[in-house]
């Protein structure tokens, strides 16, 4: 049975979450990240008087050591939180 046989995503083999996280960090460090080239005004969101360019952001915990802050900021997210 191949992947093209409508197998549910829950049955696909996935790496352990920490391994996937480490790969994502390494790819961002190596420069493998899309760069947001435009902003769309319909995505702007105002919360408590603060304007965000996008309603999608990255909460604390993904980059605990701040190793890939610059690449994360170029993804076009509304906010990036690093703790």
C-alpha positions as CSV (number, residue, x, y, z in Angstrom):
1,X,0.0,0.0,0.0
2,X,1.5,3.3,-1.0
3,X,0.9,6.8,0.3
4,X,-1.5,7.5,-2.6
5,X,-4.0,5.0,-1.2
6,X,-5.9,7.5,1.0
7,X,-4.2,6.4,4.2
8,X,-5.3,8.5,7.2
9,X,-2.7,10.9,8.4
10,X,-2.8,9.4,11.8
11,X,-1.4,6.2,10.4
12,X,1.6,7.7,8.7
13,X,4.9,7.2,10.4
14,X,6.1,10.4,12.2
15,X,9.4,11.1,13.9
16,X,9.4,11.7,17.7
17,X,8.4,15.3,18.3
18,X,11.7,16.4,19.8
19,X,13.5,15.0,16.7
20,X,11.1,17.0,14.4
21,X,11.7,20.1,16.5
22,X,15.5,19.7,16.3
23,X,15.3,19.3,12.5
24,X,13.2,22.4,12.2
25,X,15.7,24.5,14.2
26,X,18.6,23.2,12.2
27,X,16.9,23.9,8.9
28,X,16.1,27.5,10.1
29,X,19.8,27.9,11.2
30,X,20.9,26.7,7.7
31,X,18.7,29.3,6.0
32,X,15.9,26.9,4.8
33,X,13.0,29.2,5.5
34,X,10.5,31.1,3.3
35,X,10.7,34.8,3.5
36,X,7.5,36.8,3.7
37,X,7.7,39.2,0.8
38,X,4.5,41.1,1.2
39,X,1.9,42.0,3.9
40,X,-1.8,41.9,3.3
41,X,-3.9,44.5,5.1
42,X,-6.8,42.1,5.6
43,X,-4.6,40.1,8.0
44,X,-3.9,43.0,10.3
45,X,-5.3,42.5,13.7
46,X,-5.6,45.0,16.6
47,X,-5.5,43.6,20.1
48,X,-5.5,45.9,23.2
49,X,-4.6,48.8,21.0
50,X,-1.6,47.1,19.4
51,X,-1.5,46.4,15.7
52,X,-0.2,43.0,14.5
53,X,0.6,42.4,10.8
54,X,-0.9,38.9,11.0
55,X,-3.1,37.1,13.5
56,X,-0.7,34.1,13.4
57,X,2.3,34.1,15.7
58,X,4.7,31.8,17.4
59,X,4.4,31.4,21.1
60,X,7.3,30.9,23.6
61,X,8.9,27.5,23.7
62,X,9.8,26.8,20.0
63,X,13.2,28.6,20.2
64,X,14.1,28.6,23.9
65,X,17.7,29.6,23.3
66,X,17.0,32.3,20.7
67,X,19.1,30.4,18.1
68,X,16.9,31.2,15.1
69,X,15.3,34.5,16.0
70,X,16.2,36.3,12.7
71,X,14.8,33.5,10.4
72,X,11.6,33.4,12.5
73,X,11.1,37.1,12.2
74,X,11.3,36.8,8.4
75,X,8.5,34.2,8.2
76,X,5.7,36.9,8.2
77,X,4.3,36.0,11.6
78,X,2.4,38.6,13.6
79,X,4.6,38.1,16.6
80,X,7.4,35.8,17.8
81,X,7.9,35.2,21.5
82,X,11.1,33.8,22.8
83,X,11.6,32.9,26.5
